[in-house]
Amino acid sequence: MASTTTPLSAIDLDEFGTILSVHREIVERNILSRLDGLSLTSLRCTSLNFKALSSEDSLWRRICTSTWPSLNDPRVQRLITAVPNGYRRLFSDSFPLLTPHEQPRDSVHSSLPSDLISAVDIWYQNKLLFSRVIETKTNSSEFLHSQFRVDLLDPKEVLPAARVKIGQYNDDSWLSVRELEENLTLSWIIYDPNTNMSANFSTTRPVSSERHWMPGEYDVKYATILGCEQVGYEECKIVVTCGGLEHGELQVREICMRVQNMDGKYLIGKKGLSSLMKAIEFGKRKNNFENEGKKMHEGHLRRKKVRWEKKVWKEKAFEIVCGVGGVCVVYGVVFLFYIIVRYKFVI
């Protein structure tokens, strides 16, 4: 009896031999829902079918809220869902590293928002320590003309200490600064309701750390470089002050954001807010591989050093010129006085 089984080579692979033959609902629930944002983005580029399947904003909502738990806040969700493909757009704006832009001098940014919306999350060893959304009123005269500063915690607010695992290379009960830099990660997303765009102004991992002026506390710094070469670079600095390290605990006591120019001066509210909004609208995004943010910060420090050395050189050159000019004036006056006395000139 002849076999009626169709050989495998005769099967239409486009219809039966690929994942596209699986029911759409199964693909969405059991495959796409298990992917992270980068994997889903890569899958979108493979075919038109996967591009359509992975465009569902419900998938991106799950990815965004799991990546940044602060986005579960109803205030933020209302803003995001009011825009078509809001969560997919937010992920593409906020997941990559924000880098300096090439903004033309004559470009004009849209009006500044009346509310600065910040969504902040802090983890230690992938364990969520802190998650919050705050709205900062930016249209008051006090904010616009005083130093730009956004604080996540009230002065009297104290977060509960989290017991954390000490590394094997640390024999005592202290949580070392090295462990902080390796394990403490931060996300600070700012959403602009005027343009419906956002950006993450944290480098995820710290760029540096140092002792705080209070005993037993440390400042862990995150930074993003803003601006461009044509108009000058600026740095958005986020400082997380931690304590409790001597007991093998981690207590976040202060979180603040400020913007600093190349001369080391902190910008006032209006200029700082404008710098952030321009970065959101014009800033480039790139993948943050091998702690690219820290490398950019180190490059920024080198530029500041070169700028400072040039400034010192110019000041010394000006002092030399002034000194030589002063000596010439003195000798000129003495010589003129000598001529008057010697030849009895009458002025």
C-alpha positions in Angstrom: 0.0 0.0 0.0 1.5 3.3 -1.1 2.1 5.9 1.5 -0.1 9.0 1.3 2.0 11.1 3.6 3.1 14.3 1.9 6.9 14.8 2.0 8.2 17.7 4.2 9.8 19.3 1.1 6.4 19.7 -0.5 4.9 21.7 2.4 4.3 25.3 1.7 6.7 26.8 4.3 5.2 30.3 4.0 1.9 28.9 5.2 2.8 26.0 7.6 6.5 26.1 8.3 7.0 29.5 10.0 5.7 31.1 13.2 3.2 33.0 11.0 1.2 29.9 10.8 0.5 30.1 14.6 -2.7 31.8 15.5 -2.4 35.5 16.1 -3.9 35.3 19.6 -1.3 32.7 20.6 1.5 34.8 19.3 0.3 37.9 21.1 -0.4 36.2 24.5 2.4 33.6 24.7 5.3 35.1 22.7 5.1 38.9 22.3 4.0 39.4 25.9 7.2 37.7 27.1 9.6 40.0 25.2 11.3 43.1 26.5 11.3 46.4 24.7 14.6 45.8 22.7 13.5 42.4 21.6 10.1 43.6 20.5 11.7 46.5 18.6 14.0 44.0 16.8 11.1 41.8 16.0 9.2 44.7 14.4 12.0 44.9 11.8 11.8 41.3 10.6 8.5 41.5 8.6 5.4 43.5 7.9 3.3 40.9 9.8 5.4 41.2 13.0 5.5 44.9 12.6 1.7 45.0 12.7 1.5 42.5 15.6 4.1 44.3 17.7 2.4 47.7 17.2 -0.3 47.1 19.8 0.1 49.8 22.4 -1.1 47.4 25.1 2.2 45.5 24.6 4.2 48.6 25.0 2.2 49.7 28.0 3.2 46.5 29.8 6.8 46.9 28.8 6.9 50.6 29.9 5.2 50.0 33.3 7.4 47.0 34.0 10.5 48.9 33.0 9.5 52.0 34.9 6.9 51.3 37.6 6.4 55.0 38.2 4.5 55.1 34.9 1.6 53.3 36.6 0.7 56.7 38.1 -2.8 57.7 36.8 -1.6 61.3 36.0 1.1 60.0 33.6 -1.2 57.4 32.1 -3.7 60.0 31.2 -1.1 62.0 29.3 0.4 58.9 27.5 -2.9 57.4 26.4 -4.2 60.7 25.0 -1.6 60.3 22.2 -1.8 57.6 19.5 0.8 54.9 20.2 1.7 56.8 23.3 3.5 54.0 25.1 5.5 52.9 22.1 6.5 56.5 21.5 7.5 57.0 25.1 9.7 53.9 25.1 11.5 55.0 21.9 12.1 58.4 23.5 13.1 57.4 27.0 14.8 54.0 26.8 17.9 55.0 24.8 20.6 57.2 26.2 20.0 61.0 25.7 23.0 62.6 24.0 23.9 66.2 22.9 22.1 67.5 19.9 22.9 69.6 16.8 20.4 72.3 17.3 20.6 75.2 14.9 21.1 78.6 16.5 18.0 80.0 14.9 15.8 77.1 16.0 12.9 78.0 18.4 11.6 75.6 21.0 7.9 75.5 21.7 6.6 77.3 24.8 7.8 76.0 28.2 5.3 73.8 30.0 3.6 75.1 33.1 4.2 71.7 34.9 7.4 69.7 34.9 6.4 66.1 35.1 9.1 63.7 36.5 8.8 59.9 36.8 11.6 58.5 38.9 12.6 54.9 39.8 15.6 53.7 41.8 16.7 50.1 42.1 19.4 48.3 44.0 20.5 44.9 42.5 17.3 45.1 40.3 15.1 45.5 43.4 12.9 48.5 43.3 13.7 50.9 46.2 11.8 54.1 45.2 9.2 55.0 42.6 7.4 58.4 42.4 5.9 60.9 40.0 6.0 64.6 40.9 4.7 67.7 39.2 6.7 70.9 39.6 5.0 74.2 39.0 7.3 76.1 36.6 5.3 79.2 35.8 5.9 81.0 39.2 8.3 83.9 39.4 10.1 82.1 42.3 10.9 79.0 40.1 11.8 81.0 36.9 14.3 83.3 38.6 15.9 81.2 41.3 18.3 78.3 40.8 16.9 75.4 38.9 16.4 72.5 41.3 13.9 69.6 41.5 13.8 67.6 44.7 12.0 64.3 44.9 11.8 64.2 48.7 10.5 66.7 51.1 13.2 68.0 53.6 11.7 66.1 56.5 10.8 63.0 54.5 12.8 59.9 55.3 12.5 56.7 53.3 12.7 53.4 55.1 16.1 51.7 55.0 16.4 48.6 52.7 18.5 45.7 53.8 20.9 44.8 50.9 23.2 42.0 50.2 26.9 42.7 50.9 29.4 41.7 48.2 31.8 38.8 48.8 34.9 41.1 48.6 33.6 43.1 51.5 34.4 41.1 54.7 32.6 43.5 57.2 29.1 44.7 57.4 29.8 47.9 55.5 28.1 48.6 52.1 31.0 50.0 50.1 30.9 52.9 47.6 32.1 50.4 44.9 29.0 48.3 45.6 26.8 51.4 45.3 28.2 52.3 41.9 27.8 48.8 40.6 24.3 48.1 41.8 22.4 51.4 42.4 20.5 52.3 39.2 18.3 55.3 38.5 15.8 56.4 35.9 14.5 60.0 35.7 12.0 60.5 32.9 10.7 63.9 32.1 7.5 64.2 30.0 6.8 67.3 28.0 3.0 67.7 27.7 3.4 70.4 25.0 5.1 68.1 22.5 4.1 64.7 24.0 7.8 63.8 24.0 9.9 62.5 26.8 13.5 61.7 27.7 15.4 59.9 30.4 17.9 62.3 32.0 19.7 59.6 34.0 22.7 57.6 32.9 21.2 54.5 34.6 24.4 53.8 36.4 26.4 56.4 38.4 29.1 58.4 36.8 30.9 59.2 40.1 30.4 59.1 43.9 31.9 60.9 46.8 31.5 61.5 50.6 28.7 63.8 51.6 29.4 66.6 54.1 27.3 64.7 56.6 29.3 61.9 58.3 28.3 58.4 57.1 26.5 59.7 53.9 27.6 59.5 50.2 26.5 61.4 47.1 26.0 59.1 44.1 25.9 61.2 40.9 24.2 60.6 37.6 24.7 63.0 34.6 23.5 63.6 31.1 25.2 66.0 28.7 22.9 68.6 27.1 23.2 71.3 24.5 25.6 71.3 21.5 29.0 72.6 20.5 27.5 75.7 18.7 25.7 77.1 21.8 27.7 75.4 24.5 27.4 72.1 26.4 25.5 71.8 29.7 25.2 69.0 32.2 22.0 67.7 33.9 23.2 66.4 37.3 21.2 64.1 39.5 22.5 63.4 43.0 21.2 60.7 45.2 22.4 61.0 48.8 22.5 57.7 50.6 23.2 56.6 54.2 23.1 53.6 56.5 26.0 51.9 54.7 27.7 51.1 58.0 24.9 48.7 58.9 24.7 47.0 55.5 21.6 49.0 54.7 20.7 51.5 52.1 18.6 54.6 52.9 17.9 57.2 50.3 17.8 60.6 52.0 17.8 63.0 49.2 17.3 63.1 45.4 17.7 66.3 43.4 18.3 67.4 39.8 20.2 70.6 38.7 21.6 71.9 35.5 25.2 73.2 35.3 27.0 75.1 32.5 30.6 74.7 31.3 31.8 77.3 33.8 30.4 75.3 36.7 27.5 77.7 37.4 24.1 76.3 38.1 21.4 77.7 35.8 18.3 79.5 37.0 14.9 78.0 36.7 13.9 79.4 33.2 17.2 78.6 31.6 17.4 75.2 33.2 13.9 74.3 32.1 14.5 75.5 28.6 17.7 73.3 28.4 15.7 70.2 29.4 12.9 70.9 26.9 15.4 71.5 24.0 17.1 68.3 24.9 13.8 66.4 24.8 12.9 67.9 21.4 16.3 68.0 19.6 18.5 65.5 21.6 19.8 62.4 19.9 19.2 58.9 21.3 21.6 56.1 21.3 22.0 52.6 22.9 23.7 52.7 26.3 26.3 50.0 25.8 29.3 49.6 28.2 28.2 52.5 30.3 28.3 55.0 27.5 26.9 57.7 29.8 30.0 57.6 32.0 32.3 57.9 29.0 30.4 61.0 27.8 30.6 62.5 31.3 34.4 61.9 31.4 34.6 63.6 28.0 32.6 66.5 29.3 35.1 66.8 32.2 38.0 66.9 29.8 36.3 69.7 27.8 35.7 71.7 31.0 39.4 71.2 31.9 40.6 72.5 28.5 38.2 75.4 28.8 39.4 76.3 32.3 43.1 76.1 31.1 42.4 78.4 28.2 40.6 80.8 30.5 43.5 80.8 33.0 46.0 81.3 30.1 44.0 84.3 28.8 43.8 85.8 32.2 47.6 85.5 32.7 48.2 86.9 29.2 45.9 89.8 30.0 47.8 90.4 33.3 51.2 90.3 31.4 49.9 92.8 28.8 48.5 95.1 31.5 51.8 94.8 33.4 53.9 95.6 30.4 51.5 98.4 29.5 51.7 99.9 33.0 55.5 99.8 32.9 55.6 101.5 29.5 53.2 104.2 30.8 55.4 104.8 33.9 58.6 105.0 31.8 56.8 107.3 29.4 55.8 109.7 32.1 59.3 109.7 33.6 60.8 110.3 30.3 58.4 113.1 29.5 59.2 114.7 32.9 62.9 114.4 32.2 62.5 116.2 28.9 60.5 118.9 30.5 63.0 119.5 33.2 66.1 119.0 31.0 65.1 121.4 28.3 62.8 123.6 30.4 59.8 123.0 28.2 56.7 124.8 29.2 53.5 122.9 28.9 
